Amino acid sequence: MEKIREVGKYDIVVVGGGIAGVSASIASARKGMKVCLIEKFCALGGLATLGNVCVYLPLCDGKGNQVIGGIAEELLKLSVSDGYRDIPQAWKEGGNIEERKKIRYKVEFNPVSFMLLLEELVLKEGIEIRYDSRVFDVIKEDDRIKEILILDKEGIGKISCKVIIDATGDADICFFAGEKVVSVDKNVACGWFFYYDGKDIKKYPFTLRFDSYNIKIEQGIKTFSGDKADDITNQVIESRKYILKKFFGIKEKKPSSYLLLVPTIPIFRMTRRLKGKTELKEKDEGKIFPDSVGMTGDWRKSGPVYYIPFSCLSAVKIKNLITAVRCISASTVRDVVRAIPVCALTGEISGTSASLLIKEKFESFSNLDIKKLQKILKEQGVIIK
Ligand SMILES: Cc1cc2nc3c(=O)[nH]c(=O)nc-3n(C[C@H](O)[C@H](O)[C@H](O)COP(=O)(O)OP(=O)(O)OC[C@H]3O[C@@H](n4cnc5c(N)ncnc54)[C@H](O)[C@@H]3O)c2cc1C
């Protein structure tokens, strides 16, 4: 192979421009790090924008208490700053706990505006974005990632970094670096799409329609794995067939309807993840770990809270690798922690810890000063317990 082109040198490289990656980059840049955010598509937001997943699930526990703050709350507010929807009245300043028990702190947003607003914010923070660049391997030395390899329009390039944050959603970097990973092949064909509905146009500019095949898994419907090449193509094609079928069903009843936006990326709920030192499980509900660095409620029901241990984000073998959200080591509770607010939360944790590792010259994430990390996160507005 000819000499590989050198693309750049950074303190922190974040791979994946979804909500987790955006949050991780912002947290890193705010600590003075030189950050590169790498994204294979040409927009930020990942599933939340290009996948049309436009419900920012709750920052509260359903009992009136806010359990997620920091960058996750900042991004929730940003997502509705175009005026498409609003934050529930009860969660504005002056709202009391009784009102907050009745309505959860979540919003719907317009994915198109959110995508543009995220890009504007990331650039304002001084983060370098590299679009149309796919990370396809890493170069290691002494259990550290020294460089990552990207493929872009100019061919293969290498990027040096002190720390790498895997926000690919599919634990690509963990996989390339030889970490233990776990795959899930239970994804179904599904589609979130916007269509114009003439009748509702005065009330809402768009009407959102969502459906999925989930209920039919037991009836032998085909499921897909998000880390197998053939499955990715097949899932996308099946999902689009389904969207067309669904849409023409609607059009039959409402002839004034037209399709507006369909997902332009594969929409997998859960694919490959890290098998970390700790695996967060459903039975860990309410359990505070010595290395808890954040918490979340359960978007499916009111009441339960889960504390997130740092050791389910950090890689086991590779000293300078950390993950965020869908890549983190969570097993039975993965359906809870894959939600958009937890993406932002774990992104903030990974970016903040990466900066601490570099600034204070810790050898590895496994010997990071967790108490110090907890203190910094609290100062940033992250709710730890
Ligand atoms: C059908 C469906 C419905 C959902 N409903 C909701 C909901 O209502 N509310 C909610 O809060 N959550 C919902 N979720 C979950 C939530 O949308 C996602 O878990 C979340 O948006 C994932 O964010 P992320 O940043 O971890 O990953 P992603 O959004 O997947 O972002 C990862 C990014 O990394 C990039 N990337 C991947 N590999 C590479 C590589 N090798 N090189 C360069 N770039 C790479 C991808 O292009 C992508 O942009 C839903 C998910 C699905 C699939």
The ligand as a Tripos MOL2 file, in Angstrom:
@<TRIPOS>MOLECULE
LIG
   53    58     1     0     0
SMALL
NO_CHARGES

@<TRIPOS>ATOM
      1 C1        -37.2140    2.7800   15.2240 C.3       1 LIG1
      2 C2        -36.6130    3.4760   16.3930 C.ar      1 LIG1
      3 C3        -37.4110    4.2390   17.2260 C.ar      1 LIG1
      4 C4        -36.8630    4.9160   18.2990 C.ar      1 LIG1
      5 N1        -37.6580    5.7240   19.0690 N.ar      1 LIG1
      6 C5        -37.1000    6.5690   19.9700 C.ar      1 LIG1
      7 C6        -37.8660    7.6040   20.5830 C.ar      1 LIG1
      8 O1        -39.0530    7.7760   20.3380 O.2       1 LIG1
      9 N2        -37.2250    8.4380   21.4420 N.ar      1 LIG1
     10 C7        -35.9130    8.2810   21.7960 C.ar      1 LIG1
     11 O2        -35.4090    9.0380   22.6420 O.2       1 LIG1
     12 N3        -35.1840    7.2900   21.2530 N.ar      1 LIG1
     13 C8        -35.7270    6.4650   20.3120 C.ar      1 LIG1
     14 N4        -34.9620    5.5230   19.6790 N.ar      1 LIG1
     15 C9        -33.5850    5.3670   20.0870 C.3       1 LIG1
     16 C10       -32.7000    6.5110   19.6320 C.3       1 LIG1
     17 O3        -33.2130    7.1260   18.4940 O.3       1 LIG1
     18 C11       -31.3050    6.0460   19.3060 C.3       1 LIG1
     19 O4        -30.8680    5.0610   20.1920 O.3       1 LIG1
     20 C12       -30.3440    7.2240   19.3670 C.3       1 LIG1
     21 O5        -30.7860    8.2730   18.5450 O.3       1 LIG1
     22 C13       -28.9780    6.7260   18.9940 C.3       1 LIG1
     23 O6        -28.0520    7.7680   19.0580 O.3       1 LIG1
     24 P1        -26.5110    7.4440   18.8990 P.3       1 LIG1
     25 O7        -25.8230    8.7320   18.8580 O.co2     1 LIG1
     26 O8        -26.0810    6.4730   19.9220 O.co2     1 LIG1
     27 O9        -26.4020    6.6180   17.5420 O.3       1 LIG1
     28 P2        -26.7880    6.9900   16.0590 P.3       1 LIG1
     29 O10       -27.8880    7.9400   16.0140 O.co2     1 LIG1
     30 O11       -26.9160    5.6880   15.3530 O.co2     1 LIG1
     31 O12       -25.4800    7.7310   15.5530 O.3       1 LIG1
     32 C14       -24.3100    7.0440   15.2180 C.3       1 LIG1
     33 C15       -23.6490    7.8120   14.1050 C.3       1 LIG1
     34 O13       -22.3900    7.2080   13.8190 O.3       1 LIG1
     35 C16       -22.1840    7.1620   12.4360 C.3       1 LIG1
     36 N5        -21.2730    6.0470   12.1980 N.ar      1 LIG1
     37 C17       -21.4840    4.7380   12.4940 C.ar      1 LIG1
     38 N6        -20.4120    4.0010   12.1810 N.ar      1 LIG1
     39 C18       -19.4890    4.8600   11.6870 C.ar      1 LIG1
     40 C19       -18.1520    4.6920   11.1930 C.ar      1 LIG1
     41 N7        -17.5750    3.4900   11.1780 N.pl3     1 LIG1
     42 N8        -17.4930    5.7790   10.7270 N.ar      1 LIG1
     43 C20       -18.0800    7.0170   10.7470 C.ar      1 LIG1
     44 N9        -19.3360    7.2320   11.2110 N.ar      1 LIG1
     45 C21       -20.0210    6.1640   11.6820 C.ar      1 LIG1
     46 C22       -23.5720    6.9300   11.8680 C.3       1 LIG1
     47 O14       -23.6650    7.3460   10.5480 O.3       1 LIG1
     48 C23       -24.4480    7.7580   12.8190 C.3       1 LIG1
     49 O15       -24.6580    9.0720   12.3580 O.3       1 LIG1
     50 C24       -35.4830    4.8210   18.5850 C.ar      1 LIG1
     51 C25       -34.6710    4.0520   17.7540 C.ar      1 LIG1
     52 C26       -35.2260    3.3910   16.6550 C.ar      1 LIG1
     53 C27       -34.3170    2.6210   15.7530 C.3       1 LIG1
@<TRIPOS>BOND
     1     1     2 1
     2     2     3 ar
     3     2    52 ar
     4     3     4 ar
     5     4     5 ar
     6     4    50 ar
     7     5     6 ar
     8     6     7 ar
     9     6    13 1
    10     7     8 2
    11     7     9 ar
    12     9    10 ar
    13    10    11 2
    14    10    12 ar
    15    12    13 ar
    16    13    14 ar
    17    14    15 1
    18    14    50 ar
    19    15    16 1
    20    16    17 1
    21    16    18 1
    22    18    19 1
    23    18    20 1
    24    20    21 1
    25    20    22 1
    26    22    23 1
    27    23    24 1
    28    24    25 2
    29    24    26 1
    30    24    27 1
    31    27    28 1
    32    28    29 2
    33    28    30 1
    34    28    31 1
    35    31    32 1
    36    32    33 1
    37    33    34 1
    38    33    48 1
    39    34    35 1
    40    35    36 1
    41    35    46 1
    42    36    37 ar
    43    36    45 ar
    44    37    38 ar
    45    38    39 ar
    46    39    40 ar
    47    39    45 ar
    48    40    41 1
    49    40    42 ar
    50    42    43 ar
    51    43    44 ar
    52    44    45 ar
    53    46    47 1
    54    46    48 1
    55    48    49 1
    56    50    51 ar
    57    51    52 ar
    58    52    53 1
@<TRIPOS>SUBSTRUCTURE
     1 LIG1         1 GROUP 0 **** ****
